[in-house]
Structures are given as C-alpha cells and as structure tokens.
Amino acid sequence: MKMLKELIDLLPPEKIAQIELVGGNSNNDTQLEKLYRGLHKGEFSSEEDAMKSLYGNKTNSEATFAKLRERLRDRLLNTLFFIDLNKPKFAEYPQAVINSHQQYAQIKLLLAKSARKTGIWLAEGLLEYTQKYELTELTYLLTTDLKYHFGTLEINKARYRKYDDIQKVSFERLQAENNAMDAYHLVFHKDYGRSKISESELRSRWVEISKKLDVHNGPEASSKFLYYYCNAHAEFYFLDNRNEEIISMTSQSIGYLLEKNYTHKPIVFSLNRLKMIAFFNAKMLDSAIGIANDIEELTKVNQHNWFVIRYFKALFYIHKREYVAAQKIKESTFNDREIDDLKSGLFEIWRTLEAYLEFLSALRDPEGVKDRKNNFRLNKFLNQVPLYQKDKTGRNVTILLVQLLFFLARHNYGRYIDRMDALTQYRQRYLKENNTFRSNCIIRMMVKVGKYGFHPKRVKSYTSKDLWKLKSRQAELSSRSSEVEIIPYEDMWEMVMEMLERNYEKTYYE
C-alpha cells in the first residue's frame, strides 16, 4: 500500500483529469476508481480496511483485492509516463530531467519501431537540452544513437564527427562525475567495496584521489561533479576542522554554478549548507544564520528542506544564547500545523529541539513550571522519539541529557539517581570513539552530579578536570560527527550549576 500511496501523491485526480487511464471523469463506480480515490482521500487506514470497504466479507476477497491492487499499481505507473506534458518544457532543472527522460523513452520506442526519421529528429533536438542542463548520461546515450545512425545507416561524416566529439566530452565528464561520487562515498562511509579502512589509510588514499579530481574542477565542471567534489572534500576537511577551506571551496563552486545557463537549486542549496555548517564550526554564527536566511529562499514552504533549514536557524540562535529568537522560529514554523504532521526523521529532530526549548523556558521561569498550561510531558516526549532512542550515538545523548535537565529543573533528584547506573554503562559502552569525546565528558560530569549529592560546591570541585577536557575540544556539526549539541555543553553545564545552586538554596535556606 505504501507504493500505491506514493504514486497517488504524484498522481492526484486534478493532475490527471485529462488522462483516460485512471482518474478521469468516467467509470467512477468501478472498484479500481474506488480504491484510487479512497487512498487519495485517506479513507483507508490499512489494506484490511480497504479490502473490507470494497468487498465486505465476500469469499476470496483477499485474492481479488491483491489483483485489484496490482492493476492499480500498473495503471498508475503507465499514467506516470504522461504527466506534466502541458507544463513549460525545461523551465526548471527538475522539470528538464523529467521531460528529457520522457522524450528519450519516446525516441527509443520510435527507433525500435523503425520510425527513424522522427526518432533521430527528436534525438538531435533533445541533445541540445541535455547539454544545456548537463544531463551527462543522456547526452552520452543520445550521441551513441546518433553516431550509429549517421555512421552506419545514413552516412554523413560531418554529423558523425560532430556527435563523436560531443560523446568524447560527455564520456570524460561522466567518468569525472563517477570518480567524484566514488570519492564522496569512500570518505563518507570510510570503506572501499566491503572492507573498512582506517583513517590513516583513508588519508593516504585521499592524496591521490584529490589530485585526480582537481584536474576536472573549474567553471566547466558539471553541477553533479561540483556536488560530489565539494561534499567529498568537505567530509575530509571536517576531520581536521579545516572550516576556512570548506568556506573557500564552496564559495568558488557556488560561483561556478551561478554562472551556468540554468540554476540547479538542490545543489546550490547543498553546497550552501556545507558552507553554513563550516561557518557554524568556525563560531561565525551570524554568517551561518545569514546563509540559512539566503538558502531558505531556495526551498518551498512546508517542504523537507524548508523544515531542515529552519531547524538549523533555531539551533544557531540557541548557540548564540538568543533563546527567545529560537522559540519564535519554532512558533512561526508551526503556526499553521503541528510538529506531529512531519515525517518521522524531521519529527524527531524538531520534537527534540522543542524539548530543549521547553527546558530553557522552565529555566527562565522556574516558579511557573508547574503552572504552565502546556507543561512539557517528559514521558510523552520519550515515546515520540523511538528512532533517536535506538541510535546509540549523538542523537541518543541529546535525549538522555534533556531528561536529566528536566529532573534538575523540577528538583526530581530521585528519578535522576535512578538513571545513574544506566548512564555510566551507556558512556562506557557507546561513547568510546574520538567523535564522541565531548558527549563522554558531559555524561561523566552529569553522573558526578548525582554521585556527589547534588551539592554545588562538591560537584564543581570533582568535575573541574572534566570541564577542562570538555573545553579542550570544540563542538562541531558535520555528517561525520556523532555528536549533536542542541545546547552547547559548556552552556549546559553553566545551567546545571545554576540549578544546583538554586535548588540547594531553596532546600536549606527557605
């Protein structure tokens, strides 16, 4: 049913009203139409629900429904071939990709049916667009057909040489794109084939890899090459905190992209995102926020990247200690919808951020915690983030820490102590890697809070070395890092000490 829902999202009735295959105005009473429209309107909660609605308790309804489901899937796949034909061709890159592949399929069908005159005429016209939009694979495939035609069937040496030259360029570009992609996957996954490699081996390989890639880098490089080139280098540079080089490299590549005949918005967005993270790691938060504001304009409201970039903006404001500004971003992001409406991955990062914002509100107004109309319910939050709780690295640490912060804010020392043994085991088991160093430090410090009786002076004394170690390694954002600090750990520790002082004074002096 998930595949059907995905296809129906692409093919709602209004988009295919003029197509007779499915979704038109006729045959609205057929079982096929009822299943299609029921799924589109969200009337069925499960396959069983849909089957019962369509067939009741009839015998063999399961087998009949399975056939109906397959028929609908096949009809939708066929219909997919005809959508968007009335839109302006090649207006935007995504549309150029769709139209080019549709037209290439038409060309191959025509050539297979020996309608070569029409097929070759379409191929020559399409080739201009695949070159303009840097669709390298299609360019190579089209020149193969054209070379065969003008070199074998309709002998024309000039046109043959023309398409041979284009093919040689596209082949070289295709190799460069694939090499850049392989380099990115090598650095990102730290493996080659199926065997893991050490960081030292990765560094030695990288010297040779980068030399080969640098040859193809420049204004003439394709958008796809620039995407993988920058991401591969950024992953490597993140290892050594070489943020200035990431900023310089992405700035240059973005300049190349903006000089092209079209704008590949997803790649411009991606490279700006790398640049934004590099600014964040360099503690240039205003610059990071500036880029976030700029690339938000490349996204569509309420779409995935829009929510992602607004999350980063709120995170950056928290790191600037501008908590009210972060809260306003959250509120304006969800002013007409609920966080619950988001897909699981987005839902959990936003729900986790919201938990920290709720804690910060409680910290600013400790007396009003119990009286807040929408008081944050910790147990409900924990049930809402199952993916992050299973993740035994950075995201899970954020969940563990926010629990402890709420226990301290609410002076619930009993529940805090109950978590200490599990925290110690977690730290020893999962926080041994170099990229979890800061998380290891802060968890060890939080365990000592309970170990030394929540007494502010004793806790401060026994965690001074841990704090020094924590400050020796700065917080970073990268796809390689396993640490995600919503509140910087140094700021968090100040808040912990503030709560310990306040709770101690309230206990002993009131």
C-alpha positions in Angstrom: 0.0 0.0 0.0 2.9 2.4 0.6 3.9 2.2 -3.1 0.4 3.0 -4.1 0.2 5.9 -1.8 3.5 7.3 -3.1 2.3 7.0 -6.7 -1.1 8.6 -5.9 0.7 11.5 -4.2 2.3 12.1 -7.6 -0.9 11.5 -9.5 -3.8 13.2 -7.7 -7.1 13.5 -9.7 -6.6 17.1 -10.7 -3.3 16.3 -12.3 -4.6 13.5 -14.5 -8.1 14.7 -15.2 -7.4 14.7 -18.9 -5.9 11.2 -19.0 -8.2 8.3 -19.6 -6.1 5.7 -18.0 -7.2 6.4 -14.4 -8.7 9.3 -12.5 -10.8 10.7 -15.3 -14.5 11.5 -15.1 -15.7 8.1 -16.4 -16.0 4.8 -14.6 -16.2 6.4 -11.2 -18.1 3.4 -9.9 -15.5 0.8 -10.7 -13.6 -0.9 -7.8 -10.4 0.4 -9.3 -11.6 4.0 -9.1 -13.0 3.5 -5.6 -9.6 2.2 -4.4 -7.8 5.0 -6.1 -10.0 7.8 -4.7 -10.2 6.2 -1.3 -6.5 6.1 -1.0 -6.2 9.6 -2.2 -8.7 10.9 0.4 -7.1 8.9 3.2 -10.3 6.9 3.7 -8.4 3.6 4.3 -6.2 3.1 7.4 -4.9 -0.3 6.2 -5.1 -2.9 3.5 -7.7 -4.8 5.5 -9.8 -1.7 5.9 -9.7 -1.1 2.1 -10.5 -4.7 1.3 -13.5 -4.7 3.7 -14.8 -1.4 2.3 -14.6 -2.7 -1.3 -15.6 -6.3 -0.9 -17.2 -6.7 2.5 -16.9 -10.3 3.8 -17.0 -12.0 0.4 -15.2 -15.3 -0.1 -11.8 -15.0 -1.8 -11.8 -11.2 -1.3 -8.1 -11.3 -0.3 -7.0 -12.7 -3.7 -9.4 -10.4 -5.6 -8.1 -7.4 -3.7 -4.5 -8.4 -4.4 -5.2 -8.4 -8.1 -7.0 -5.1 -7.9 -4.1 -3.6 -6.1 -1.7 -4.8 -8.7 -3.9 -3.4 -11.5 -4.0 0.0 -9.9 -0.2 0.0 -9.4 0.3 -0.9 -13.1 -2.2 1.8 -14.3 -0.5 4.4 -12.1 2.9 3.5 -13.5 1.6 3.8 -17.0 -0.1 7.1 -16.2 3.1 8.4 -14.7 4.6 8.4 -18.2 2.1 11.0 -19.4 2.0 13.6 -16.6 3.4 17.1 -16.8 3.2 17.2 -20.6 1.4 20.5 -20.6 4.0 22.3 -18.4 6.6 24.6 -20.0 9.4 22.3 -21.1 12.8 22.7 -19.5 11.7 25.7 -17.4 13.5 24.3 -14.2 16.1 21.7 -13.7 13.8 19.0 -12.2 11.3 19.6 -15.0 14.1 19.3 -17.5 15.1 16.0 -16.1 11.5 14.7 -16.3 10.8 15.9 -19.8 14.2 14.8 -21.1 13.8 11.2 -19.8 10.2 11.1 -21.1 11.4 12.2 -24.5 14.3 9.8 -24.5 11.9 7.0 -23.9 9.9 8.1 -26.8 13.0 8.2 -29.0 13.9 4.7 -28.1 10.4 3.5 -28.8 10.4 5.2 -32.2 13.8 3.8 -33.2 12.8 0.3 -32.1 9.7 0.6 -34.3 11.9 1.7 -37.2 10.4 5.2 -37.2 13.9 6.5 -37.5 13.3 9.9 -39.2 11.1 11.1 -36.3 13.3 9.4 -33.7 16.6 11.0 -35.0 14.9 14.4 -35.4 13.8 14.2 -31.7 17.2 13.0 -30.6 19.0 15.9 -32.2 16.6 18.4 -30.6 16.8 16.7 -27.2 20.6 16.7 -27.3 20.7 20.5 -27.1 18.8 20.4 -23.9 20.7 17.5 -22.3 23.9 19.5 -22.9 22.4 22.7 -21.6 21.2 21.1 -18.4 24.3 18.8 -18.1 22.4 15.6 -18.2 25.6 13.7 -18.9 24.3 10.2 -19.1 21.5 11.1 -21.5 23.9 13.1 -23.6 26.2 10.1 -23.9 23.3 7.7 -24.8 21.9 10.1 -27.4 25.2 10.6 -29.1 25.6 6.8 -29.3 22.3 6.5 -31.2 23.2 9.5 -33.4 26.7 8.2 -34.2 25.2 4.8 -35.2 22.6 6.5 -37.5 25.0 8.9 -39.3 27.9 6.5 -39.3 26.1 3.3 -40.5 22.6 4.0 -41.8 22.6 7.5 -43.2 26.2 8.2 -44.0 27.1 11.8 -43.0 30.7 12.2 -41.9 30.3 15.8 -40.7 27.4 15.0 -38.4 29.1 11.8 -37.3 32.3 13.7 -36.3 30.1 16.3 -34.5 28.4 13.8 -32.3 31.6 11.8 -31.8 33.2 15.0 -30.4 30.3 15.6 -28.1 30.4 12.0 -27.0 34.1 12.1 -26.1 33.4 15.2 -23.9 30.4 13.6 -22.3 32.3 10.4 -21.6 35.1 12.3 -19.9 32.6 14.2 -17.9 30.7 11.1 -17.0 33.9 9.5 -15.7 34.7 12.6 -13.7 31.3 12.6 -12.1 31.5 8.9 -11.2 35.0 9.4 -9.8 33.8 12.3 -7.6 30.8 10.2 -6.5 33.1 7.3 -5.6 35.4 9.7 -3.7 32.5 11.0 -1.7 31.2 7.6 -0.8 34.7 6.5 0.2 35.2 9.4 2.6 31.6 9.4 3.9 31.4 5.6 4.6 35.1 5.1 5.2 35.0 1.9 3.2 36.1 0.7 -0.2 33.9 -2.1 -1.5 33.0 -4.0 1.6 36.2 -3.7 3.6 36.5 -1.0 6.2 39.6 1.2 6.1 41.4 3.1 8.8 41.6 6.8 9.0 45.4 6.7 8.2 44.8 4.6 5.1 42.0 7.0 4.1 44.3 9.9 4.3 47.0 8.3 2.2 44.4 7.4 -0.5 42.9 10.8 -0.4 46.1 12.5 -1.6 45.9 10.6 -4.9 42.1 10.8 -5.2 42.1 14.6 -4.7 44.7 15.1 -7.4 42.6 13.2 -9.9 39.5 15.2 -9.0 41.3 18.6 -9.0 42.0 18.2 -12.7 38.3 18.4 -13.6 37.4 21.1 -11.1 36.6 24.6 -12.6 34.0 26.7 -14.4 33.4 23.9 -17.0 32.8 21.2 -14.4 29.2 19.9 -14.3 26.9 20.6 -11.4 26.8 16.9 -10.5 30.7 16.9 -10.3 30.8 20.0 -8.2 28.2 18.5 -5.8 30.3 15.3 -5.2 33.6 17.2 -5.4 32.6 19.6 -2.6 30.9 17.0 -0.4 33.9 14.6 -0.7 36.4 17.4 0.2 34.2 18.7 3.0 33.9 15.3 4.6 37.7 15.0 4.6 38.2 18.6 5.8 35.8 18.1 8.6 38.2 15.5 10.0 40.7 18.3 10.7 38.3 21.2 11.3 39.5 22.9 8.2 36.5 25.2 8.0 38.1 28.1 6.1 39.0 25.7 3.3 35.4 24.4 3.1 34.1 28.0 3.0 36.6 29.0 0.3 35.9 25.8 -1.8 32.1 26.0 -1.6 32.1 29.7 -2.3 34.1 29.1 -5.5 31.9 26.2 -6.6 28.7 28.1 -5.9 30.1 30.9 -8.2 30.6 28.3 -10.9 27.0 27.1 -10.5 25.5 30.5 -10.7 27.3 31.3 -14.0 25.7 28.4 -15.7 22.7 28.6 -18.1 20.4 27.2 -15.5 20.2 27.1 -11.7 20.4 23.6 -10.1 18.7 24.7 -6.9 19.2 21.5 -4.9 22.9 21.5 -5.5 23.2 25.3 -4.8 21.3 24.5 -1.6 23.5 21.6 -0.6 26.8 23.5 -1.1 25.5 26.5 0.8 24.5 24.1 3.6 28.1 22.8 3.8 29.3 26.4 3.9 26.8 27.3 6.6 28.0 24.4 8.8 31.6 25.4 8.3 30.7 28.9 9.5 29.0 27.4 12.5 32.1 25.3 13.3 34.2 28.4 13.0 32.0 30.1 15.6 30.8 32.6 12.9 27.2 32.2 13.9 25.9 35.4 12.3 27.4 34.3 9.0 25.8 30.9 9.4 22.4 32.5 10.1 22.9 34.8 7.1 23.4 31.8 4.8 20.4 30.0 6.3 18.2 33.0 5.5 19.5 33.1 2.0 19.0 29.4 1.1 15.6 29.3 2.8 14.5 31.2 -0.3 15.6 28.2 -2.4 13.1 25.9 -0.6 9.4 25.6 -0.7 7.4 26.3 2.5 6.4 23.2 4.4 8.7 21.0 2.3 11.5 18.9 3.7 14.5 21.3 3.2 12.4 24.2 4.5 11.9 22.5 7.8 15.6 21.4 7.9 16.9 24.9 7.3 14.6 26.5 9.9 15.7 23.8 12.4 19.3 24.9 11.8 18.4 28.6 12.3 16.8 27.8 15.6 19.8 25.7 16.6 22.2 28.6 15.7 20.2 31.1 17.8 20.4 28.7 20.8 24.2 28.6 20.4 24.1 32.4 20.3 22.1 32.2 23.6 19.3 34.1 21.9 16.7 31.6 23.2 13.6 33.8 22.6 14.6 34.2 18.9 14.9 30.4 18.6 11.5 29.9 20.2 10.0 32.4 17.7 11.4 30.5 14.8 9.8 27.3 16.2 6.5 29.0 16.6 6.5 30.7 13.2 7.5 27.3 11.6 4.5 25.6 13.1 2.0 28.4 13.2 -0.5 26.7 10.9 0.4 23.0 11.6 1.6 20.6 14.2 5.0 19.1 14.6 3.2 15.7 14.7 2.4 16.2 11.0 6.0 15.8 10.0 7.6 12.6 8.7 9.5 10.5 11.3 13.0 11.9 10.8 12.0 15.5 10.7 9.5 15.0 13.5 12.1 13.7 15.9 14.7 16.4 15.3 12.1 19.1 15.8 10.5 17.3 18.8 13.9 17.1 20.4 14.6 20.8 19.8 11.2 21.6 21.2 12.1 19.7 24.4 15.2 21.8 24.9 13.2 25.0 24.2 10.7 23.9 26.9 13.6 23.3 29.3 15.0 26.8 28.6 11.6 28.3 29.2 11.4 26.4 32.5 14.9 27.6 33.4 13.9 31.2 32.8 10.7 30.8 34.8 11.4 28.1 37.5 8.4 29.1 39.6 6.0 28.8 36.8 7.0 25.3 35.6 4.1 23.6 37.4 1.6 26.2 36.3 2.3 26.3 32.6 -0.8 25.5 30.7 1.1 23.3 28.2 3.6 21.9 30.6 6.0 19.7 28.9 5.4 16.0 29.5 8.7 14.1 29.5 7.3 10.6 29.2 5.2 11.5 26.2 8.3 13.1 24.5 10.3 9.9 25.1 7.6 7.8 23.5 7.7 10.1 20.4 11.4 9.7 19.6 11.9 5.9 19.2 14.4 6.3 16.4 16.8 8.6 18.4 16.5 6.4 21.5 17.6 3.4 19.4 20.5 5.4 18.0 23.4 4.8 20.4 25.4 7.9 19.4 24.8 11.6 19.2 21.0 11.9 18.9 20.5 9.4 21.8 22.8 11.6 24.0 20.5 14.6 23.4 17.6 12.5 24.7 19.5 11.3 27.8 20.6 14.8 28.6 17.3 16.6 28.3 15.8 14.1 30.7 18.4 14.9 33.3 17.9 18.6 32.8 14.2 18.4 33.4 14.9 16.3 36.5 17.1 19.0 37.9 14.7 21.8 36.8 11.9 20.1 38.7 14.1 19.1 41.6 13.3 15.5 41.0 16.5 14.0 42.4 15.0 10.6 42.9 14.5 9.9 39.2 17.9 11.5 38.5 19.6 8.9 40.7 17.7 6.1 39.2 19.3 6.9 35.8 22.9 7.0 37.1 23.9 3.3 36.6 22.4 3.2 33.2 24.2 6.4 32.2 27.6 5.0 33.4 27.1 1.8 31.4 26.0 3.8 28.4 29.0 6.0 28.5 31.4 3.1 28.8 29.8 1.1 26.1 28.9 3.6 23.4 31.0 6.8 23.9 34.5 5.5 23.3 35.1 6.9 19.8 37.1 10.1 19.1 34.0 11.7 17.6 32.0 11.2 20.9 34.7 12.8 23.1 32.6 15.7 24.3 29.5 13.6 24.9 31.7 11.3 27.0 32.8 14.2 29.1 29.4 15.7 29.7 27.8 12.4 30.6 30.6 11.7 33.1 30.0 15.1 34.6 26.3 14.6 34.8 26.8 11.3 36.6 29.0 13.0 39.2 26.2 15.5 39.8 24.2 12.6 41.4 27.3 10.9 42.8 28.2 13.9 44.9 24.7 14.5 46.2 23.7 17.5 44.0 25.9 19.7 46.2 27.0 22.6 44.0 30.5 23.1 45.6 31.4 19.4 45.7 30.1 18.8 42.1 32.1 21.8 40.9 35.2 20.6 42.6 35.0 17.0 41.3 34.1 18.0 37.7 36.8 20.7 37.2 39.1 18.4 35.2 36.2 17.0 33.2 35.2 20.6 32.3 38.7 21.4 31.3 38.8 18.3 29.0 35.4 19.3 27.5 36.6 22.8 26.7 39.7 21.4 25.0 37.6 20.1 22.1 35.2 22.4 20.4 31.7 21.4 19.3 31.2 20.7 15.6 28.5 19.9 13.1 29.2 17.5 10.3 27.7 14.4 8.8 30.7 12.5 10.2 30.3 13.7 13.8 28.3 11.5 16.1 27.7 14.4 18.5 24.7 16.8 18.2 24.7 19.6 20.8 21.5 21.5 20.8 22.6 23.5 23.8 26.5 23.7 23.8 27.8 21.6 26.6 29.6 24.5 28.2 26.4 26.5 28.3 24.5 23.5 29.5 27.0 23.0 32.4 26.5 26.6 33.5 22.8 25.9 33.6 23.3 22.7 35.6 25.4 24.6 38.2 22.8 27.4 38.3 20.0 24.8 39.0 22.1 23.1 41.7 22.8 26.4 43.4 19.1 27.4 43.2 17.9 24.0 44.5 20.4 24.0 47.3 19.4 27.5 48.5 15.8 26.6 48.3 16.3 23.4 50.3 18.5 24.8 53.0 17.6 28.4 53.4 13.9 28.6 52.9 
